[in-house]
Amino acid sequence: MDLEAAQTSDGERKILEVKNLTRVFSDGTKALDGVSFCASQGDFIVLAGSNGSGKSVLMSLIAGLDEPTSGNVQIQKGFEAGLVFQDADAQILGETPYEDVMFGAKGLGLAKTQAAALCREALEKVGLFEKKDFNARTLSGGEKRRLAVAGILALGRKLIIFDEPFANLDWPGVKQTTFIMRSLKEQKKTVIVLTHEIEKVLALANRMIVLDKGKIRFDGSPADGLKFPLEECGIKNPLNSYKTLEDLQW
């Protein structure tokens, strides 16, 4: 399919199409089983799934880091995926936030002054320019995720995928991470958030997909998704009421 001209039924421009994606590992484990969905420009999709549902495998296939056993991924030219990994430290390549973002910007073949301007703009967008000369490894968890996003913005990526972005974050880190997600939504970026902690981000989404044991079990609006039996897929429904102290446990 030519994604340059493709549109969804509501007239939105389709920028990603995943078709019958299956991934079977050498030991026979089927991580994904016939997964299909599309994303349009400006979509904010929460792809919910418990650990082992296939979320990270799906992200790797979309980003071209792995090859499917069958099926394919088509991305419109100019919408290559930028990834924010669960382990934010793994993405840090520079000693400082400035050096880290410049590492990618220089790879674009730009003149030094152009790369520097791109780096400054990206750090300003994520609120890290004032910390541009800090030790990148000493940033908080939320700041490290914002730094990863800055690197993606500097590369001009318009499709951004977050893999379990709230893992190991304290409350301030969660707030920082959701703030940058909201900012990306306002910038009309296409965002896919892979998480089991849907209560932290679902309000930003226009679409919800539930992945369970390598298969899509639900694909629709967040409101309808909350009516789906999420617990059967290992996901806690945030609308469950809390009435006593004993309820305050997952």
Buried (B, 14 or more C-beta within 10 A) or exposed (E): EEBEEBEBEEEBBBBBBBBEBBBBEEEEEBBBBBBEBBBBBBBBBBBBBBEBBBBBBBBBBBBEEBEBBEBEBBBBEEBBBBBBBBEBEEBBEBEBBBBBBBBBBBEEEBEEEEBBEBBBBBBEBBBBBEBBEBEBEEBBBBBBBBBBBBBBBBBBBBBBBBBBBBBEBEEEBBEBBBBBBBBBBEEEBBBBBBBBBBBBBBEBBEBBBBBBBBBBBBBEEBEEBBEBEBEEBBBBBEEEEEEEEEEEEE
